[in-house]
Amino acid sequence: MIEKLTLALYWVKNSLIKLYNFLDLPNKLEIRTALISFNPRSRMILSGVAILFVISSSLLFWRLNHSIVVTVAIPGGSLTEGVIGSPRFINPLLAISDTDRDLVMLIYSGLMRVGTDGKLIPDLAESYSVSKDGLVYRFKLKDKIYWHDGQTITADDVVFTIKRATDPQIKSPKRADWDGVEVKKINPREIEFVLKRPYSYFLENTTMGILPEHLWSKVAVESFSLNKLNVEPVGSGPFQFNSTKKDSLGVIQTYNLTAFADFALGEPHLKAVDIHSYSNTDELLADYSLGKIDSFGAISPEKAKSFNQNKIVKIPLPRIFGIFFNQNQNRVFTSKEVRQALDLATDKKAIVTKVLAGYGEVADNAIPPSSFGFTLEGSDAVYDPTAAKALLAKAGWKPGTNGVLQKKISISKKETRLETLSFSIFTSDVPELKAVAEMIRDQWSKIGAKVEVRIFEASDLNENFIRPRKYDALLFGEIVGRHPDPFPFWHSSQRLDPGLNIAQYTSLTADKLLEEAREAVDEKTQLTKYRLFQKEVAKDQPAVFLYSPYYLYLLSNDIKGAKFPAITNPAERFTSIYKWYTNTDRIWRFFASNKNIIKK
C-alpha cells in the first residue's frame, strides 16, 4: 500500500513539473527579481494573497482528500470461540454434532453459499442454469480454485462427493438430499444434475461442502468414518486446518485454523480462528470470564440476560414451536370451536417475554416469520380468553361441578355421552418446553379446560409416543428452514411415521398447494402457494402456533462486519465469516478493492 502511494505522489510531482514547463511559467530567478521590484506595501498585499491562497488550497485539498478516502478492512485479528463437545467428523457428509458442523462451515466450500441477505450466492460455482422444466441443473466452476493443499478443484471432486453421499455404506445424513439425483461431469469445469421431478428447494442442497477426490478416493468406504481426514481435514473454505492442542488423555481441546488466501470468495480478513472445546457450559463460561475465549453461541435466554446486551446477537431461526392436536387420540380436538378457543386463550406474547426473556417472535402460522413465504393473511391471532369462553359456550360447553367444561354428545337418537374438556400435553424434558407447557396449562384452565402436563426424556417421547402417534396434544418444535418446505410437516401422506405431520392434518386443498409449491420453479408461484396454504391452515386450526426463537450468539465487539441472515442450524452463523474484520485503514478510493470498502 505504501509503495503504491509513493509511486502515485512521484507521478503527481513529475506531472506538475512537466505542466509548469509546458506553460512557460517564470523560473525561480525571474520570480525573485519580480518580488524585489515590489514596494513594501505591494509585498504585504502579495503576502496576504499568498497566505489566503495556501489556506484555501489546503481546505480544498482536505475536502477533496476526504471525499476520495475510504475506510477498508485489512488483514489482521482473530476469533477465539468456545463450543460444547469435541469434534468427531469434520466432514460435510458425516457431521452430526454442532461442533462438527461449525468446523465444516469454516473449512469446506460448496457450489453455493448462503449470503448475508439469506439468499444463495455462488461459492465454488461461477454460474448455474436451470432447465425450463426444473429437472436439469448445470453448474460451471470458477477458474483457478484450489484445495487447501494447493491441488486444483475440478468437476471430478463434485461428482465424487455426491456419489459418496449416496453410498448406503457411508450412512451420510445428507443421503436423502441426493437420492434419485443423477450427477455427471460435462467437462473439467462443468457438472450436471438431473432430477426425477422438479424440486424447488434443490439449490439448498448444493451448499453442502465438497470433498477432495485426490485424498478421499484412497480411503475405503468401510473405513470412511475412521480416517484421519475426519479430524485433520483438507477443504477449500475460508479457513484451513493448521494444528490442534490435546489434553493429557489425547482429547482435542483446541483447533487452530488460519486464513486461506485462495478462498473462492476472496481471502478472509481475519488471520486465524481458534475453536476451543468444552465438556459443559459451566467450563465454557468460566474461561469466558477469564478472557480465554471471546465468543460462543447457543446461550439460553436465562443466561443471556446476565451478559452485556451489546454483545448478544439475536439471529432468527426458521423454527416454529406449537401445540399440535391429535384428533385421532382425543376426540375433544375434533371440535373446531375447541381448537379455536384454545388458540384465543393462549397468551403468546407472555410466553415469549417470560420463558424466552424476549428472545423470540410470536408465531401465528405454519411458516416462521423469518422464512421465505411467511404471511399473516388469514391469521387472527389475538389473546382474548373472554372470546374463547363465549365461543365454547355457544358450541354447547358448560361448566361442571368442578369447573371443568362438559358437553353432551349425541351417539345415536336415543343415546348421549358426556364429554369433558380434558386432555394431556406431551413434551420433552427441556426446561424451556416444561415452562411453556405449564404456562399454557394455567392459561387454558382459566377457560375451563383440565390439562395435564406430561414430561418425557427426548428419546422416550420420540420412540414411545411421537412415532406411534400416542399423544393428545404435543408441544414440539419444527425446523422448517430458511426456504421452507412444509410438505413433510403438513401433507397428509406424512401423517404416519416416519412422516413429520404430527398434527395428522388432512386437507386436500393444502395437499395440492404443497405439491404445487414443491414443483414450482419460480419464487412468485411459490409465494402464492404458500400464502394460500397458510390461509387454509389458519382456517382449519390443527395446532396452536406459539413462537419462533432466536439463536443467541455472544460476539466480541472487536469483530466488525458480521451480518446474519436467518440460519437453519447454528453453524450457518459462520457463512460469511470471510467478511468479518477487526483492523481497518483509510486509503484513496482508487487504491481500494470494492469488496474491502466498509459501507457506512
RAUR-V557611 format. One record per residue. PHI is phi in whole degrees, 0 to 359 (NA if undefined). PSI is psi in whole degrees, -180 to 180 (* if undefined). OMEGA is omega in degrees with one decimal (none if undefined). Layout:
<<PHI;PSI;OMEGA> <PHI;PSI;OMEGA>>
This chain:
<<NA;-44;179.8> <296;-39;179.1> <297;-42;179.1> <298;-43;-178.8> <295;-42;178.9> <298;-45;178.9> <297;-39;-179.8> <295;-44;179.3> <295;-38;177.9> <297;-41;179.6> <294;-42;179.2> <297;-44;-179.6> <300;-50;-179.3> <297;-38;179.6> <295;-40;179.1> <294;-39;178.3> <297;-44;179.1> <297;-41;179.2> <295;-41;179.8> <299;-45;-179.4> <292;-38;-178.9> <297;-38;-179.6> <281;-1;178.3> <55;46;179.6> <281;160;-176.3> <301;145;175.1> <274;-178;-175.0> <298;-42;-178.1> <295;-41;-179.4> <294;-38;179.2> <293;-42;-179.1> <296;-41;179.7> <297;-41;-179.3> <294;-40;-178.7> <293;-37;180.0> <295;-30;-177.2> <284;-13;179.8> <284;146;173.4> <281;167;-176.8> <306;-42;-178.0> <296;-42;-179.7> <294;-38;178.3> <297;-38;179.5> <296;-43;178.7> <297;-44;-179.7> <297;-40;178.4> <298;-42;178.1> <298;-43;178.4> <298;-42;-179.8> <298;-43;179.3> <297;-44;177.9> <299;-39;-179.9> <297;-44;-179.7> <296;-44;-179.5> <297;-48;-178.2> <294;-38;178.0> <295;-40;178.7> <297;-44;178.4> <297;-42;179.8> <297;-43;179.5> <295;-40;-179.9> <297;-44;180.0> <292;-40;178.4> <296;-45;179.3> <298;-42;-179.9> <297;-35;-177.1> <284;-24;-177.5> <253;-4;177.1> <271;134;180.0> <234;156;175.1> <269;131;-179.3> <235;151;173.5> <280;135;179.3> <236;158;-178.1> <301;143;177.2> <146;165;177.7> <80;172;-179.0> <206;169;176.2> <240;130;175.7> <242;110;-171.0> <242;141;176.0> <258;139;178.3> <225;159;177.8> <263;123;178.2> <99;147;177.1> <269;145;-179.7> <287;148;175.5> <240;-39;-174.7> <231;86;174.4> <275;71;-171.3> <211;122;-176.2> <300;-20;179.7> <271;-18;-174.2> <241;-15;-174.1> <306;127;-179.3> <234;-29;-179.4> <265;164;177.6> <298;-38;179.5> <294;-42;174.8> <305;-51;-175.3> <293;-34;176.9> <302;-49;-177.6> <290;-34;175.3> <299;-43;-179.8> <297;-35;-179.0> <283;-32;-169.3> <258;-27;-174.7> <248;159;174.3> <235;149;173.4> <251;-178;174.8> <297;-38;179.4> <236;163;-179.9> <217;151;176.9> <284;128;179.0> <275;176;-177.0> <293;-17;177.9> <264;7;178.8> <88;-7;178.9> <268;155;-178.3> <281;138;177.1> <234;153;177.3> <296;138;176.2> <247;-89;172.9> <290;-26;-179.6> <284;145;172.3> <270;-38;-179.9> <199;169;175.3> <208;160;177.4> <221;154;-179.6> <234;133;179.2> <293;159;-177.5> <300;-32;-179.8> <275;-1;176.8> <74;17;-176.0> <257;-22;-174.7> <239;125;176.8> <243;124;178.5> <242;129;-179.1> <244;142;173.0> <244;127;-179.3> <283;151;172.1> <297;154;175.9> <278;146;176.1> <57;59;172.5> <246;144;-167.3> <227;156;169.7> <280;165;179.8> <298;-21;178.0> <268;6;175.2> <95;-11;179.3> <287;150;-178.7> <282;140;176.5> <274;133;-179.9> <227;176;178.3> <299;-28;179.7> <300;-36;179.2> <296;-40;-178.8> <293;-48;179.9> <300;-45;179.7> <301;-46;-177.4> <298;-46;-178.7> <295;-40;179.7> <294;-37;176.1> <292;-37;-179.7> <297;-33;-177.0> <265;-2;178.7> <289;120;-177.0> <298;-25;179.6> <289;-26;-179.8> <287;-32;-178.4> <57;47;-178.5> <284;136;173.7> <298;-15;-179.5> <271;-3;-173.3> <302;-43;-177.1> <299;-29;-179.8> <292;-23;-172.8> <244;-3;178.0> <300;132;178.2> <83;0;179.0> <262;124;177.4> <269;131;179.8> <239;136;177.9> <213;149;178.7> <276;128;177.0> <270;-47;176.1> <202;179;-176.2> <304;-19;-178.1> <242;2;-177.0> <231;140;-179.9> <228;146;179.0> <235;135;175.2> <246;133;179.0> <240;123;-179.4> <262;153;177.8> <284;-30;177.0> <210;155;-177.6> <301;140;178.6> <217;105;-170.1> <292;-14;-177.4> <260;10;-174.0> <300;-38;-177.1> <302;-31;177.7> <301;-34;-179.6> <296;-28;-174.8> <281;3;172.4> <278;-8;179.3> <299;137;179.6> <298;145;179.6> <261;139;-179.9> <266;149;175.9> <282;114;-177.3> <298;-37;-174.5> <296;-17;176.5> <258;-48;-173.5> <282;-21;179.0> <292;-17;178.4> <277;-8;-175.9> <263;125;178.5> <295;145;-177.6> <303;-41;-176.4> <292;-20;178.0> <249;18;-176.7> <302;-44;-176.5> <281;-9;-176.3> <257;-6;-173.1> <288;149;-178.4> <299;-25;-179.8> <297;-16;177.7> <286;-20;179.0> <242;-15;174.0> <233;70;-168.8> <285;155;171.9> <238;114;-179.4> <235;-152;178.2> <220;15;-176.4> <281;-172;-173.8> <295;-25;-179.8> <231;146;-177.7> <243;149;178.9> <299;132;178.6> <243;-54;-177.7> <197;170;175.9> <228;159;170.6> <238;134;-177.0> <242;157;175.4> <275;-174;-176.1> <296;-21;179.8> <267;1;179.1> <86;8;178.4> <277;131;-178.6> <292;127;179.7> <254;-31;-177.1> <220;136;170.6> <252;126;174.5> <255;121;178.9> <243;145;178.2> <240;155;-177.4> <298;140;179.2> <261;112;-174.0> <297;-29;-176.1> <260;21;176.8> <304;138;-172.5> <302;-28;-179.0> <258;12;177.4> <109;148;-178.5> <299;131;178.4> <298;153;176.8> <284;-42;177.6> <293;139;-177.9> <273;-21;-177.0> <203;155;172.6> <227;126;175.4> <249;126;178.2> <251;115;179.9> <259;128;-179.2> <262;140;178.8> <229;152;-179.1> <278;-22;179.1> <205;169;-176.0> <294;-37;-178.6> <300;-42;178.7> <295;-41;179.6> <298;-47;-178.6> <295;-33;177.9> <296;-43;178.7> <291;-33;176.6> <296;-42;-179.7> <294;-25;178.3> <270;-1;178.8> <79;16;-179.5> <281;-24;173.8> <229;155;-179.1> <239;3;176.6> <204;154;174.4> <193;161;-176.9> <238;-172;178.3> <58;42;178.3> <282;137;175.4> <288;149;178.4> <306;-38;-178.1> <296;-44;-180.0> <286;-32;-177.3> <299;-29;-178.8> <297;-25;-174.6> <273;-4;-178.2> <260;163;173.4> <302;116;-174.2> <294;-19;177.0> <290;-18;179.8> <264;-12;-178.1> <275;120;176.4> <260;125;179.0> <262;109;-176.8> <254;123;-180.0> <299;137;175.8> <249;127;177.9> <283;59;178.4> <235;152;-179.2> <224;131;177.9> <252;142;-179.9> <197;177;173.9> <250;117;-173.8> <259;125;-175.1> <273;134;176.9> <254;95;-175.8> <291;-21;179.0> <282;-24;-178.1> <268;-38;-179.9> <227;114;-172.8> <292;-16;179.8> <299;-26;-178.1> <278;-5;175.8> <288;-15;177.7> <278;118;178.6> <297;-35;179.6> <297;-37;177.7> <295;-46;-178.5> <297;-42;179.7> <292;-39;-179.3> <294;-40;178.8> <296;-35;176.4> <294;-44;178.5> <297;-30;-176.6> <272;6;-178.0> <258;117;177.9> <272;89;-174.8> <290;-36;179.2> <297;-38;178.7> <294;-36;178.6> <296;-46;179.3> <298;-40;-178.2> <289;-47;-173.3> <277;-45;-175.8> <274;-41;-178.7> <265;1;-178.4> <55;30;178.4> <86;-3;-177.6> <272;65;179.3> <179;177;179.5> <235;146;174.7> <293;138;177.8> <247;137;-177.3> <236;0;-179.8> <204;-175;-170.2> <285;-14;178.8> <247;129;-177.2> <295;156;-179.5> <301;-27;-176.5> <270;0;-175.6> <261;154;175.5> <302;135;175.9> <93;-2;-178.8> <296;139;174.7> <210;150;175.8> <265;-2;-177.5> <300;128;179.2> <92;-12;-179.9> <264;123;178.9> <246;55;-175.0> <283;111;174.4> <221;151;175.8> <267;110;-176.0> <211;80;-179.0> <298;-28;177.5> <295;-45;177.6> <295;-34;178.5> <297;-45;178.3> <298;-43;-178.7> <297;-40;179.9> <296;-43;179.4> <292;-41;179.2> <298;-42;179.5> <296;-30;179.9> <276;1;174.4> <100;10;178.9> <273;131;-178.4> <229;148;179.8> <294;137;174.1> <273;-172;-178.5> <295;-26;179.7> <265;5;178.3> <90;-10;179.4> <279;136;-177.6> <292;143;178.6> <226;159;178.6> <208;137;176.5> <278;128;-178.4> <246;128;179.4> <282;125;176.3> <264;-38;175.5> <211;-174;-178.8> <297;-30;-176.1> <252;-12;-172.4> <239;137;175.7> <229;162;174.2> <225;156;-178.6> <263;118;179.7> <257;136;-179.1> <254;141;178.5> <280;75;-179.8> <223;144;-177.7> <192;172;179.3> <246;145;171.7> <257;122;178.7> <261;137;174.8> <202;174;-176.1> <268;166;-175.0> <280;65;177.3> <240;128;-175.6> <310;-44;-179.3> <299;-47;-177.8> <291;-37;176.7> <298;-44;179.9> <295;-40;178.8> <295;-46;-178.9> <300;-41;-179.8> <291;-37;176.6> <297;-43;-179.1> <291;-39;175.9> <304;-45;-179.4> <293;-39;179.7> <293;-43;-177.1> <286;-27;178.3> <294;-25;-178.8> <288;-16;176.5> <255;8;174.4> <103;13;178.2> <265;141;174.7> <259;112;-172.6> <238;129;174.3> <252;134;176.9> <262;125;-179.7> <242;121;-175.4> <253;135;-179.8> <225;152;170.7> <297;145;-169.4> <307;-48;-177.4> <293;-36;177.8> <296;-45;179.6> <299;-43;-176.9> <292;-49;-173.8> <288;-41;-170.7> <261;-12;-177.0> <230;-49;-177.0> <289;-50;-176.7> <298;-45;177.3> <277;1;178.9> <61;46;-179.7> <252;71;177.6> <209;152;175.8> <282;-60;178.1> <224;139;-174.5> <240;120;173.4> <272;114;-168.8> <207;163;177.6> <243;144;178.0> <241;131;175.6> <270;98;-172.1> <278;-36;179.2> <105;157;-179.5> <295;-46;172.9> <250;89;-162.6> <290;151;169.6> <235;91;-176.7> <290;-8;-176.1> <310;-53;-176.9> <298;-24;-175.1> <266;-21;-170.9> <227;-10;178.3> <286;141;-175.4> <296;-23;178.9> <289;-11;-176.9> <256;17;-175.9> <292;-34;-177.4> <258;154;178.1> <304;137;9.3> <270;16;176.5> <297;162;-175.5> <249;14;178.6> <280;77;-172.9> <285;-13;173.1> <273;-6;-176.5> <51;42;-177.0> <288;136;178.6> <229;121;177.6> <204;117;179.3> <299;-37;179.7> <295;-48;179.5> <297;-40;178.5> <303;-47;-177.6> <296;-42;-179.9> <296;-41;179.9> <293;-40;177.9> <295;-43;-179.5> <292;-37;178.5> <295;-37;-179.9> <295;-34;-174.8> <264;-6;-180.0> <291;137;-178.4> <260;-6;178.3> <238;147;-174.8> <293;-31;-179.2> <299;-43;178.6> <294;-42;178.5> <301;-45;179.5> <301;-42;179.3> <297;-45;-178.8> <294;-41;178.9> <295;-40;179.6> <298;-45;-179.3> <291;-36;178.0> <298;-46;-178.6> <294;-34;175.2> <296;-39;-179.3> <293;-44;179.3> <295;-43;179.6> <298;-36;-180.0> <291;-39;-175.4> <273;-23;177.2> <51;59;179.1> <281;-6;-178.2> <203;163;169.8> <255;108;179.8> <280;137;-170.4> <249;-63;-174.0> <201;162;173.2> <238;116;-173.3> <280;164;171.4> <263;149;166.8> <273;125;-175.8> <260;122;-174.2> <233;121;177.5> <268;116;-174.7> <236;135;179.8> <303;141;177.0> <293;-13;177.4> <287;-23;179.8> <277;124;178.9> <244;165;175.6> <78;8;-179.0> <275;117;177.0> <236;140;-172.7> <231;119;169.6> <279;-178;171.6> <297;136;-176.9> <245;140;179.9> <276;-25;174.3> <213;159;-174.9> <305;-33;-177.3> <299;-25;-177.6> <290;-5;173.0> <295;-20;-179.2> <265;6;-171.6> <298;-29;179.4> <243;29;-176.9> <298;-23;178.9> <294;-14;177.5> <264;-10;-179.2> <290;151;-179.1> <206;162;173.2> <237;-30;-175.0> <254;144;179.3> <224;165;174.7> <213;162;176.9> <243;121;-178.0> <222;167;177.0> <294;142;-173.7> <305;-39;-175.0> <287;-8;173.9> <265;-9;-172.1> <264;145;171.6> <278;135;-176.4> <305;-37;-176.1> <288;-16;-179.6> <264;-12;-178.8> <290;131;179.7> <271;116;-179.1> <275;132;-178.6> <278;*;none>>
